[in-house]
Amino acid sequence: MRGKAKKRILVVVAEMGHNTQREIAGISQCAKKTGWFVDVVEGRHFGERPDFAKWIDIWRPSGLVVDRQYYRQALACREARRIPMVIWDLRPTETLPRLCVAAASDPMALADAAARELARTDFPRFAFVNAFGAPKWSRERGDAFLNAVASMGHPATAFTPPAADAADAARFRNALTRFLRGLETPCGIFAANDQTSAHVASLCMSLGISIPSDIALIGVDDSLEYCEQNEPTLSSVRIDLEGGGAAATAAIVELAESGSRHGRANGRFVRYGVESVVRRASTRTLRIPSGIVIRALEWIRKNACRPIVAADVVAAIGCSRRLADLRFRQATGHTILDEIHSRRLEEAMSLLKRSDVPIEEIPERCGYRRGTHLGFLFKRATGMSMRQWRSQAKNK
């Protein structure tokens, strides 16, 4: 038992939410490849009073991954400071101990992905909306977004309320209402996260501002409780949490196996970027507004990776095939079948970024019964085979 314990990573999280599960999946995948084991502790089961000395004595880990919520308690523990440690979601703003690494999402990568998605709308201006309280991570995303938009030659502004308004929910809402009412439309808005995006969408509805024809809206995190439950559904930048977990694990393994006495992590910082942009109704601007087409696009987005055909889409939205084809071409410039293939290609690219998914499994996961058909469509769209595309994506 003690022999195995020499190759364990102890992950200390506040609670096992959706994003935390993705982070742990990345940690576990990387750990498995290197012969390490992973144990998880949820702080909520201990009354939010982490006892790192006790946990280290029980599990004997060779490395720690710690939620930002608990990092001060971890750094105050002598036993924890002696082993390689990654603090999850901590910005590089302070000096850390010798064997400690900070890990956080890359605000420039998130902002660039949001700017590119909003640029697809051909809207002439853009805006950023800070999260409630305007925390530092939110302001970093805002600064990066304004820079990304400026490089594209578009005017942009940011909603950053005064400190007194930022910390009070009612005053924050009133200030944001005034900001939205004063925006010149059409305008593309990048919200600091999905919760903020849902708040913006709610205020737009109360103000009679249409999404996406007046305001195109995108957030961050791909939180289904906000994105899928909203009407219209909300586009979001999906952070590469699995990749971040893998990078954190690699940093721990490198330090531990090179010998902790000689390893120095101080000053190192793990950045993780974007897995994909999940395009939903809030950024889908149409040439000609059409309720039929909006319903069709949403149905395709949710069902494209099943073995569906165009007739299934027509049946789902309840109109004639001729009318559906006509409205679809007028609104999007392409056919229903083209949209199905496009959505499947997006899913294929997302799966190719994950090293744990074998290429031969991807066609079936994307709704194709024969793998050769996806391979043909993929090469026609990208100029590369799926294997070549995966290799290039890994090297970026």
C-alpha positions as CSV (number, residue, x, y, z in Angstrom):
1,M,0.0,0.0,0.0
2,R,2.7,2.4,0.9
3,G,4.5,1.6,-2.3
4,K,1.5,2.7,-4.4
5,A,1.0,5.8,-2.2
6,K,4.3,7.2,-3.5
7,K,2.6,7.8,-6.8
8,R,-0.7,9.4,-5.7
9,I,-2.2,12.8,-6.4
10,L,-4.6,14.1,-3.9
11,V,-7.2,16.5,-5.4
12,V,-8.9,18.8,-2.8
13,V,-12.0,20.5,-4.2
14,A,-14.8,22.6,-2.7
15,E,-17.5,20.4,-4.2
16,M,-18.0,18.0,-7.2
17,G,-19.6,20.3,-9.7
18,H,-19.7,19.8,-13.5
19,N,-16.6,21.9,-14.2
20,T,-14.7,20.2,-11.3
21,Q,-15.5,16.8,-12.8
22,R,-14.0,17.9,-16.1
23,E,-10.9,19.1,-14.3
24,I,-10.5,15.8,-12.4
25,A,-11.1,13.8,-15.7
26,G,-8.1,15.6,-17.2
27,I,-6.0,14.9,-14.1
28,S,-7.0,11.2,-14.1
29,Q,-6.3,10.7,-17.8
30,C,-2.8,12.1,-17.5
31,A,-2.1,10.3,-14.2
32,K,-3.2,7.0,-15.7
33,K,-0.7,7.4,-18.5
34,T,2.2,7.9,-16.1
35,G,1.1,5.1,-13.6
36,W,-0.1,7.4,-10.9
37,F,-3.3,7.2,-8.8
38,V,-5.8,10.0,-8.0
39,D,-7.8,10.5,-4.8
40,V,-10.4,13.3,-4.3
41,V,-11.5,15.1,-1.2
42,E,-14.6,17.3,-1.2
43,G,-14.2,20.1,1.3
44,R,-18.0,20.5,1.9
45,H,-18.0,17.1,3.6
46,F,-15.6,18.5,6.3
47,G,-17.6,21.7,7.1
48,E,-15.3,23.7,4.8
49,R,-12.4,23.2,7.3
50,P,-9.7,21.5,5.3
51,D,-7.2,19.4,7.3
52,F,-4.3,19.0,5.0
53,A,-2.0,17.5,7.5
54,K,-4.5,14.7,8.3
55,W,-5.3,14.0,4.6
56,I,-1.6,13.8,3.7
57,D,-1.1,11.4,6.5
58,I,-3.9,9.2,5.3
59,W,-3.2,9.2,1.6
60,R,0.5,9.8,1.5
61,P,0.3,11.7,-1.8
62,S,3.3,12.7,-3.9
63,G,1.4,15.7,-5.2
64,L,-1.5,18.0,-4.5
65,V,-4.1,19.8,-6.6
66,V,-5.9,22.4,-4.5
67,D,-8.9,24.6,-5.2
68,R,-8.2,28.3,-4.9
69,Q,-10.7,28.4,-2.1
70,Y,-8.4,26.3,0.1
71,Y,-5.0,27.4,-1.1
72,R,-4.1,29.6,2.0
73,Q,-4.8,26.7,4.3
74,A,-2.7,24.4,2.0
75,L,0.2,26.9,2.0
76,A,0.0,27.2,5.8
77,C,0.5,23.4,6.2
78,R,4.1,22.3,6.6
79,E,3.5,18.9,5.2
80,A,1.7,20.2,2.1
81,R,4.6,22.7,1.3
82,R,7.0,19.8,1.1
83,I,5.4,18.1,-1.9
84,P,4.6,19.4,-5.4
85,M,1.4,21.4,-5.4
86,V,-0.8,23.0,-8.0
87,I,-3.3,25.7,-7.0
88,W,-6.2,25.5,-9.3
89,D,-7.6,28.8,-10.8
90,L,-5.1,31.0,-9.1
91,R,-3.8,34.1,-10.9
92,P,0.0,34.6,-10.9
93,T,-0.2,37.6,-8.5
94,E,1.9,36.5,-5.6
95,T,5.1,34.6,-4.8
96,L,4.5,31.0,-4.2
97,P,6.6,28.4,-2.3
98,R,9.4,26.5,-4.1
99,L,7.3,23.5,-5.2
100,C,4.0,25.3,-5.9
101,V,2.6,26.0,-9.3
102,A,-0.4,28.2,-10.1
103,A,-2.9,27.2,-12.8
104,A,-5.6,29.3,-14.5
105,S,-7.5,29.8,-17.7
106,D,-5.9,32.0,-20.4
107,P,-8.0,35.3,-20.6
108,M,-6.5,36.1,-24.0
109,A,-7.5,32.7,-25.5
110,L,-11.0,33.1,-24.1
111,A,-11.4,36.7,-25.3
112,D,-10.1,35.8,-28.8
113,A,-12.5,32.9,-29.1
114,A,-15.4,35.2,-28.1
115,A,-14.3,38.0,-30.4
116,R,-14.1,35.6,-33.4
117,E,-17.6,34.2,-32.7
118,L,-19.1,37.6,-32.4
119,A,-17.3,38.8,-35.5
120,R,-19.2,36.2,-37.5
121,T,-22.3,38.3,-37.0
122,D,-20.8,41.2,-39.0
123,F,-22.1,43.6,-36.2
124,P,-20.1,46.9,-36.3
125,R,-19.5,47.3,-32.5
126,F,-18.8,45.2,-29.4
127,A,-19.0,45.4,-25.6
128,F,-17.9,43.5,-22.6
129,V,-19.9,43.0,-19.4
130,N,-18.0,42.3,-16.2
131,A,-19.3,39.8,-13.6
132,F,-21.0,41.0,-10.4
133,G,-18.3,42.5,-8.2
134,A,-16.0,43.0,-11.2
135,P,-13.4,40.5,-9.8
136,K,-9.9,40.5,-11.2
137,W,-10.4,37.5,-13.4
138,S,-13.4,39.2,-15.0
139,R,-11.5,42.5,-15.6
140,E,-8.6,40.5,-17.2
141,R,-11.1,38.9,-19.6
142,G,-12.5,42.3,-20.4
143,D,-9.1,43.9,-21.1
144,A,-8.1,40.9,-23.3
145,F,-11.4,41.2,-25.2
146,L,-11.1,44.9,-25.8
147,N,-7.6,44.3,-27.2
148,A,-8.8,41.4,-29.4
149,V,-11.6,43.5,-30.9
150,A,-9.3,46.5,-31.4
151,S,-7.0,44.3,-33.4
152,M,-10.0,43.6,-35.7
153,G,-10.6,47.3,-36.2
154,H,-14.0,47.5,-34.3
155,P,-15.0,49.9,-31.6
156,A,-15.7,48.4,-28.2
157,T,-16.7,49.4,-24.7
158,A,-16.9,47.7,-21.3
159,F,-19.4,47.7,-18.5
160,T,-17.2,48.2,-15.3
161,P,-19.4,49.8,-12.6
162,P,-18.0,51.9,-9.8
163,A,-17.0,49.9,-6.7
164,A,-20.1,50.9,-4.8
165,D,-22.4,49.6,-7.6
166,A,-20.3,46.5,-8.3
167,A,-20.7,45.1,-4.8
168,D,-24.4,45.7,-4.4
169,A,-26.8,43.5,-6.4
170,A,-29.6,46.0,-6.9
171,R,-27.2,48.9,-7.8
172,F,-25.3,46.5,-10.1
173,R,-28.5,45.6,-11.9
174,N,-29.6,49.2,-12.3
175,A,-26.2,50.3,-13.6
176,L,-26.1,47.4,-16.1
177,T,-29.7,48.3,-17.2
178,R,-28.5,51.9,-17.9
179,F,-25.5,50.5,-19.8
180,L,-27.6,48.2,-22.0
181,R,-30.2,50.9,-22.7
182,G,-27.5,53.2,-23.9
183,L,-25.8,50.8,-26.2
184,E,-26.0,51.5,-30.0
185,T,-27.3,48.3,-31.7
186,P,-26.6,46.0,-33.3
187,C,-23.8,45.1,-30.9
188,G,-22.0,41.9,-29.9
189,I,-21.6,41.4,-26.2
190,F,-19.0,39.2,-24.4
191,A,-20.1,38.5,-20.8
192,A,-17.5,37.5,-18.3
193,N,-19.2,34.1,-17.6
194,D,-22.5,32.3,-18.3
195,Q,-24.2,33.6,-15.2
196,T,-23.5,37.1,-16.3
197,S,-24.7,36.3,-19.8
198,A,-28.0,35.0,-18.5
199,H,-28.4,38.2,-16.4
200,V,-27.7,40.3,-19.6
201,A,-30.3,38.2,-21.5
202,S,-32.9,38.8,-18.8
203,L,-32.4,42.5,-18.8
204,C,-32.5,42.7,-22.6
205,M,-35.9,41.0,-22.5
206,S,-37.2,43.5,-20.0
207,L,-35.9,46.4,-22.1
208,G,-37.3,45.0,-25.4
209,I,-33.9,44.4,-26.9
210,S,-33.9,41.4,-29.2
211,I,-31.3,38.6,-29.0
212,P,-29.6,38.0,-31.4
213,S,-30.9,40.6,-33.9
214,D,-30.1,43.6,-31.7
215,I,-27.6,42.0,-29.3
216,A,-25.5,38.9,-30.0
217,L,-24.4,37.4,-26.7
218,I,-21.7,34.9,-25.6
219,G,-20.4,33.9,-22.2
220,V,-17.9,31.5,-20.7
221,D,-18.0,28.1,-19.1
222,D,-20.8,26.3,-21.1
223,S,-22.9,26.0,-17.9
224,L,-26.0,24.1,-19.1
225,E,-28.2,25.5,-16.3
226,Y,-27.7,28.9,-17.7
227,C,-27.1,28.3,-21.4
228,E,-29.7,25.6,-22.2
229,Q,-32.5,26.9,-19.9
230,N,-32.4,30.4,-21.3
231,E,-34.7,31.5,-24.2
232,P,-33.0,32.0,-26.5
233,T,-30.2,29.5,-25.7
234,L,-26.9,31.1,-24.9
235,S,-23.6,30.6,-26.8
236,S,-20.6,30.0,-24.7
237,V,-16.8,29.5,-24.7
238,R,-16.0,26.1,-23.3
239,I,-12.8,26.2,-21.3
240,D,-10.4,23.3,-21.8
241,L,-10.6,22.1,-18.2
242,E,-9.5,18.6,-19.1
243,G,-6.4,20.0,-20.8
244,G,-5.8,22.2,-17.7
245,G,-6.0,19.2,-15.4
246,A,-3.6,17.2,-17.6
247,A,-1.1,20.1,-17.6
248,A,-1.4,20.4,-13.8
249,T,-0.7,16.7,-13.5
250,A,2.3,16.8,-15.8
251,A,3.8,19.6,-13.7
252,I,3.4,17.6,-10.5
253,V,4.9,14.4,-12.1
254,E,7.8,16.3,-13.5
255,L,8.7,17.9,-10.2
256,A,8.2,14.7,-8.2
257,E,10.1,12.4,-10.6
258,S,13.0,14.9,-11.0
259,G,13.5,14.8,-7.2
260,S,11.8,17.3,-5.0
261,R,15.0,18.4,-3.4
262,H,16.3,19.8,-6.7
263,G,12.9,20.8,-8.3
264,R,12.0,24.4,-8.3
265,A,8.5,25.4,-9.4
266,N,8.5,28.9,-8.1
267,G,7.5,31.3,-10.8
268,R,6.0,28.6,-13.0
269,F,2.4,29.0,-14.2
270,V,0.1,26.6,-16.0
271,R,-2.2,28.2,-18.6
272,Y,-5.1,26.3,-20.2
273,G,-7.1,27.6,-23.1
274,V,-10.3,26.9,-25.1
275,E,-11.8,23.6,-26.0
276,S,-14.5,24.9,-28.3
277,V,-17.1,27.6,-28.8
278,V,-20.6,26.2,-28.3
279,R,-22.7,28.1,-30.7
280,R,-26.3,28.5,-29.7
281,A,-29.2,30.8,-30.7
282,S,-27.8,33.9,-29.0
283,T,-25.1,34.4,-31.7
284,R,-26.9,32.8,-34.7
285,T,-27.8,35.9,-36.7
286,L,-29.8,35.1,-39.9
287,R,-30.0,36.8,-43.2
288,I,-33.8,36.8,-42.9
289,P,-35.3,36.2,-39.4
290,S,-37.4,33.0,-39.4
291,G,-38.9,31.2,-36.4
292,I,-39.0,28.0,-38.5
293,V,-35.2,28.2,-39.1
294,I,-34.4,29.1,-35.5
295,R,-36.3,26.0,-34.3
296,A,-34.6,23.9,-37.0
297,L,-31.1,25.1,-36.0
298,E,-31.7,24.4,-32.3
299,W,-33.0,20.9,-33.1
300,I,-30.0,20.1,-35.3
301,R,-27.6,21.4,-32.7
302,K,-29.1,19.0,-30.1
303,N,-29.5,16.0,-32.4
304,A,-26.9,16.2,-35.1
305,C,-24.8,13.5,-33.6
306,R,-27.6,11.0,-33.9
307,P,-28.1,9.2,-37.3
308,I,-30.6,11.8,-38.5
309,V,-31.4,13.0,-42.0
310,A,-33.0,16.3,-43.3
311,A,-36.5,14.7,-43.3
312,D,-36.1,14.2,-39.5
313,V,-35.5,17.9,-39.0
314,V,-38.5,18.8,-41.1
315,A,-40.7,16.4,-39.1
316,A,-39.5,17.9,-35.8
317,I,-40.3,21.5,-36.7
318,G,-43.7,20.6,-38.2
319,C,-43.8,22.1,-41.6
320,S,-43.6,21.0,-45.3
321,R,-40.2,19.9,-46.7
322,R,-40.5,22.5,-49.4
323,L,-41.2,25.4,-47.0
324,A,-38.4,24.3,-44.6
325,D,-35.9,24.1,-47.5
326,L,-36.9,27.5,-48.8
327,R,-36.8,29.3,-45.5
328,F,-33.5,27.6,-44.5
329,R,-31.7,28.6,-47.7
330,Q,-33.1,32.2,-47.4
331,A,-32.0,32.6,-43.8
332,T,-28.6,30.8,-43.8
333,G,-27.5,30.5,-47.4
334,H,-27.1,26.7,-47.2
335,T,-29.2,23.5,-46.9
336,I,-30.5,21.6,-43.9
337,L,-28.1,18.8,-44.7
338,D,-25.2,21.2,-44.9
339,E,-26.0,22.3,-41.4
340,I,-26.1,18.8,-40.1
341,H,-22.7,18.0,-41.6
342,S,-21.3,21.3,-40.2
343,R,-22.4,20.5,-36.7
344,R,-21.0,17.0,-36.9
345,L,-17.7,18.4,-38.1
346,E,-17.6,20.7,-35.1
347,E,-18.1,17.8,-32.8
348,A,-15.4,15.7,-34.6
349,M,-12.9,18.6,-34.1
350,S,-13.8,18.7,-30.4
351,L,-13.3,15.0,-30.0
352,L,-10.0,15.1,-31.9
353,K,-8.7,17.5,-29.3
354,R,-9.2,14.8,-26.7
355,S,-6.4,12.3,-26.7
356,D,-8.5,9.7,-24.9
357,V,-10.9,9.3,-27.9
358,P,-9.7,6.8,-30.6
359,I,-10.1,8.2,-34.1
360,E,-12.0,5.1,-35.2
361,E,-14.8,5.8,-32.7
362,I,-15.3,9.4,-33.8
363,P,-17.5,8.8,-36.9
364,E,-20.1,6.9,-34.9
365,R,-20.1,9.5,-32.1
366,C,-20.8,12.1,-34.7
367,G,-23.8,10.3,-36.2
368,Y,-22.1,8.5,-39.2
369,R,-22.6,4.8,-39.7
370,R,-19.6,4.7,-42.1
371,G,-16.3,6.2,-41.0
372,T,-15.2,6.8,-44.6
373,H,-17.9,9.4,-45.1
374,L,-16.8,11.6,-42.2
375,G,-13.2,11.2,-43.4
376,F,-14.1,12.5,-46.8
377,L,-16.1,15.5,-45.5
378,F,-13.4,16.3,-42.9
379,K,-10.6,16.4,-45.5
380,R,-12.8,18.4,-47.9
381,A,-13.4,21.0,-45.1
382,T,-9.9,21.2,-43.6
383,G,-7.6,19.9,-46.2
384,M,-6.3,17.3,-43.7
385,S,-7.1,13.8,-42.5
386,M,-8.5,13.6,-39.0
387,R,-5.2,12.0,-37.9
388,Q,-3.2,14.9,-39.4
389,W,-5.6,17.5,-37.8
390,R,-5.2,15.9,-34.4
391,S,-1.4,15.9,-34.6
392,Q,-1.4,19.6,-35.6
393,A,-3.8,20.5,-32.8
394,K,-1.6,18.8,-30.2
395,N,1.4,20.8,-31.4
396,K,-0.3,24.2,-31.0
